[in-house]
């Protein structure tokens, strides 16, 4: 009677939701983040150059204030899934 019991636990969905990735997932994620960071940096430098080229109306202190106080932060509360448990008797 106890010989045909089968228990499968797949904890990867819950680990992935918490940020613990497999190697293949993490390489794709970090490559995507790298491309996004490069695009964001290029856009920032281009806009900063445009702003600083108008040196009569825009000061370096204005740029410093924008960088220091422009980022908005928020708290996100979200559901994280548990492991997939499959039991067969």
C-alpha positions as CSV (number, residue, x, y, z in Angstrom):
1,X,0.0,0.0,0.0
2,X,2.8,2.5,0.8
3,X,4.9,1.3,-2.1
4,X,3.2,3.4,-4.8
5,X,3.4,6.8,-3.2
6,X,5.0,9.6,-5.2
7,X,5.8,13.1,-4.0
8,X,7.1,15.8,-6.4
9,X,8.0,19.2,-5.1
10,X,9.0,21.9,-7.5
11,X,10.2,25.0,-5.5
12,X,11.6,26.8,-8.6
13,X,8.5,29.1,-9.2
14,X,8.7,30.3,-5.6
15,X,12.5,30.7,-5.7
16,X,12.2,32.6,-9.0
17,X,9.6,34.9,-7.5
18,X,12.1,35.8,-4.7
19,X,14.9,36.5,-7.2
20,X,16.8,33.1,-7.0
21,X,17.2,32.2,-10.7
22,X,18.6,29.3,-12.6
23,X,21.8,30.1,-14.5
24,X,20.0,30.3,-17.9
25,X,17.3,32.7,-16.5
26,X,19.8,34.9,-14.7
27,X,22.0,35.4,-17.8
28,X,19.0,36.5,-19.8
29,X,17.8,38.8,-17.0
30,X,21.2,40.4,-16.5
31,X,21.8,40.9,-20.3
32,X,18.4,42.6,-20.5
33,X,19.2,44.8,-17.5
34,X,22.6,45.7,-19.0
35,X,21.0,46.8,-22.3
36,X,18.4,48.9,-20.4
37,X,21.1,50.5,-18.3
38,X,23.2,51.4,-21.3
39,X,20.1,52.9,-23.1
40,X,19.2,54.9,-19.9
41,X,22.7,56.2,-19.5
42,X,22.9,57.3,-23.2
43,X,19.6,59.1,-22.9
44,X,20.7,60.8,-19.6
45,X,24.0,62.0,-21.1
46,X,22.3,63.3,-24.2
47,X,19.7,65.2,-22.3
48,X,22.3,66.5,-19.8
49,X,24.4,67.8,-22.7
50,X,21.4,69.5,-24.2
51,X,20.6,71.2,-20.9
52,X,24.2,72.3,-20.2
53,X,24.6,73.7,-23.7
54,X,22.1,76.4,-22.6
55,X,24.6,77.7,-20.0
56,X,22.9,81.1,-19.7
57,X,19.7,79.7,-18.4
58,X,20.8,76.4,-16.9
59,X,23.4,76.0,-14.1
60,X,25.4,73.0,-13.0
61,X,23.7,73.4,-9.6
62,X,20.3,72.9,-11.3
63,X,21.6,69.6,-12.7
64,X,22.8,68.5,-9.3
65,X,19.4,69.3,-7.8
66,X,17.6,67.3,-10.5
67,X,19.9,64.3,-9.9
68,X,19.6,64.4,-6.1
69,X,15.9,64.9,-5.8
70,X,14.2,63.5,-8.9
71,X,14.1,59.7,-8.2
72,X,10.7,58.5,-6.8
73,X,10.7,55.5,-4.6
74,X,7.7,53.3,-3.8
75,X,7.0,50.3,-1.7
76,X,5.4,47.3,-3.5
77,X,3.7,44.6,-1.6
78,X,3.0,41.5,-3.8
79,X,2.0,37.9,-3.5
80,X,4.9,35.4,-4.0
81,X,3.8,31.9,-5.0
82,X,4.7,28.8,-3.0
83,X,6.2,25.6,-4.4
84,X,4.3,23.3,-6.7
85,X,3.5,20.1,-4.7
86,X,2.2,17.0,-6.5
87,X,1.3,13.9,-4.5
88,X,0.1,10.7,-6.0
89,X,-1.0,7.7,-4.0
